[in-house]
Amino acid sequence: MKRIEFIKTTALATAGLPLLSGFRIPMDQDLIPKALLMGYANDQLVGTDYQLERQTWSTFEKMSAAAAADGIQIEVASAFRSYDRQLAIWSGKYDRFTKAGMSPLAAMEKIIEYSTIPGTSRHHWGTDIDLIDGGASPRPKSVLEPQHFHGKGPFCKFKEWMDAHAESFGFFEVYTNNAKRKGFKYEPWHFSYKPVSQNYLAAYLKLDIKSELERLEIPGSKHMDVQFIEKYLQDNISDINPDLLP
C-alpha cells in the first residue's frame, strides 16, 4: 500500500469514519441551535491558533498530516468566524465602497461577490476552512486569489493534492469553478467538512433567515428588500457544490 493510501485509511479509521466521500454523521437537525448556525455562539469548537467544530478539527489534522507526508504544508488562512467578526468584515467593506461613491445596493452586490452577510456565513459553523500552501515560495501578498492556485501559481501543487485527496477525508470545495454556478465567485481555497456541514446546512435552511436579517442591525440592511434577500439565499447560500447539499 502506498504511504498516502495508508495514512488516509488509518486517519479515517481512527476518526471512526468510513473511506466514503458521501458519509454523513447522524445528527438531529432540529437540535442544532440557531445561535450556532448564525454565529452568535458555538460550543462545539476546539483549537487554539484556529478553531473548528470538533470532528472537523480532528479529521483536518489527519488530512494535514497526510499532506505533510507528501511534502505539502497545509496552512489555515481562516477557520471559524463569529457573527461579530463577519459583521466587522461586512461593515468595513460597506463603509469603504459607499465612501467611494457606490450606492448602498451596489456596495452590497460588490461585497457578496466573496463575503457573506453576517449571520449567513458557513464559517460560523466551524466546518468550513480557507486553506493555502504554507510552504510555497515566494508567498503572494494577498493569498486568497484564484490565480495563485492554477497554472504556475505558488499554490498549484497544493491545489493538485487537494483535488486528489481532500474528498476522501470528507472535505469538499464549496464554491466551485463552474460557469453555471451563481452566487459567490470561485474560491479554490474554501473547503467544507461534509459529514457535519451537510447537517448544518439542512438545519440552516429551515430557519426564517429573512426575518432574522430584517431584525439585525447590519449596514445597508434597510436596503435589503425581499427580492434581494430571496435572491441571495438562492444564489449565494444554496447554489454551491451539489455534493454539499442536504
N, C-alpha and C positions, 0 to 999 in steps of 0.2 A: 504494500500500500504506500502511495506517495505521502510525503510528510504533510502536505496541506490537507489531503483527504483524511489522514489520521487525526489531525488537530480538529478539523471541522466535526468529524464523527464523535470524537471524545468530548468536545465542548458541548455539543447539543445533548449528548447522553448525560453529561454532568448536570446540565441545566434542566434535565427532565423533559426535553423536547425531542420529538422525532425529527429526522432529517427530511422534513417536508415543508416546502415554502407555503403551503396552504394551511398549515396548522394554526389553530386559534384557541387561545386559553379560555376554558369555560368561565363565564362571568355573568352575574345577574346585572344586566344593564340598568335596570330600574333602581339599583342600589348605588350606582355611581353618582357621587354628589355633584350638584350643579356648580358648587364653588370650585371643585377640581376642574371640571370641564371648561369653565370660563376664566380660570387663572387666579381666582381670588384666594384660594388656599389649597394646598396639596400635601397630604400627609403620607404619600406613597413614595416620596423622593429619598434617594440616597446619593452619597458622593460629597466631595469637598471642593475640588477645583472646578467641577461642574456637577450638576445634579440631573439625575434621570429617574424615572419610575424603576422600582426595584428589579423586576425581571428584565427590563430593557437594559439597565446598567450591567447586570450580571452577564447577559449574552453579549453585550457590546464589548466588555472586557475580554471575552473569549475570542471574539472576532478580531479585536486589535492584536491579540497575541498571535493569531494565525497569520495576520497580515505582516507582523513583525518578522515572523519566520521566513517570509518571502521577501524581506527587505523593504517593506512598505510601512512607514511610520504614520499611522493614522492620528491626526490631531483634531481635537474638538474646537470648532470655531464658535459654536453656540449650542446650548442644550435646553434645559428647562428655562422658560421665561415667564415671569409672573405677569398678571394683568397690569400692575403698576409700571413694570419695565416696558411692556408693549405700549402703554399709554404714553410714556416718555418718548419712545421712538416715533410714534404717530404724531404727537404734539410738536416735536422738533421739526419734522418734515412739513407738517401743515403750516407751521409758522414761517418756515423758510420759503415755501412755494407761494404762499399768499403774499408775503412781503415782496416777492419777485414779480408780482403783478397777476398771478393766476387767480381766477375766480375760485370760490370755495369748492364748487363741484369739480372743476378742472384739477385743483390741487388733490382732491381725494382720489380722482381717477388715476393721477400720477402715482400717488402713494401706493395704491393697491396693485401696481404692477409687480411689486416684490414684497410689500409689507402688509400685514393684516390689520383689520380694525381691532382694537383692544377688546378682548373677550371672545375672539374668534380664532385665535392662533392655535395651531396644532402644537406649538412649543409649550403651551400652557399644560399639556398633559404629561410631559416628561418622557414621552415616547418618541419624540422627533428630535433630530440632531443634525447640525450642519458640520460637515467634515471636509478636511483638506489633507494634503500630504505634508506632514511636519518636517520631513527630511528633504524637501525639494529645495534646489538652489539654482539660480537666485530666487529668492522669495518675493513675489509681487507685493507692491504696497497695498493694493486692495485685493484681498484674496478671493472674495466671493464674486467672481466674474466668470461667466460661462467659457470664455475663450481660453482660460487657464487650464481647462480640463480636456482640451482636444488638440489635435494636430501636434505641434511641438511645444504646447503649453507645459508649464512646470508641474502640473498635477495630472498629466495624461496617464502616467503609469499607475497612479492611484486609481484613476477612473477605470482603467482596464481591469485592475484587480477587483474593484468593487462590482463591476459588471459581471465578472466571472464567479464571484463567491458570496457577495452580500446577501442575496436572496436565500441561500441555503442556511444562513443564520437567522433569517426572518426579517432582514432589513431591506426595504423597498424604496426606490426613488419615488418621491411624491409628485413633483411637478416635472413630468417627462418632456422630452424633446419631440412633441407630437404637434404638428402644424394645425391639426383639427381641434386640439385641446384649447379651451378658453380659460379665463381667469389669470392666475399668476403666471409670470413668464418662466421659462425653463430654468430650473435650479439643479444642476448636476451635483451639488454639494448636500442637498437636503434628503435625508433618509428617515424612514419611519419603521418602528418595530411593529410589524403587522399583527402578531399574536395578541397584542394588547390594544394597539391603536384602532384596530378594526372594531373592537367592542366599544371603545370610547367614542368613535365617530357615530356608531349606531345610536348610542345614548344621546350624543350631542344633537343629532338631527331630530330627536323627539322634543327638544326644548323649543319654547316660543322665543326664538332669537330676535325676531322683530321687536317684540315687546321689551326684551332686555336692552337692546340697543337704544330704544326710544327713551328709556329712563336713565341711561348712563350719561354723564357729563363728558362727552368726547368732543374735542374741537371739530367743528363742521357738522356735528350731529343734527342740527336743526335743518340742514340741507339734505339730509338722508331721507328722502321720501320713500314710500312703499315700493315704487318701481326700482329705485336704486338698491334697496336692501334685498329685494327678491332676486334681482339680477346678480348681486354679489354672492348670495347664498348658493345660487345655481351654478354660477361660473367659477367662483373662487374657492368655495368650500366643497362642492360636490364634483366638479369636473377635474378630477385628479387621476392618478394611475388607477385604472379599474381594478387592479389586483388588491387595492387597499379598501375598496368599497365594501360595506357590510353585505 
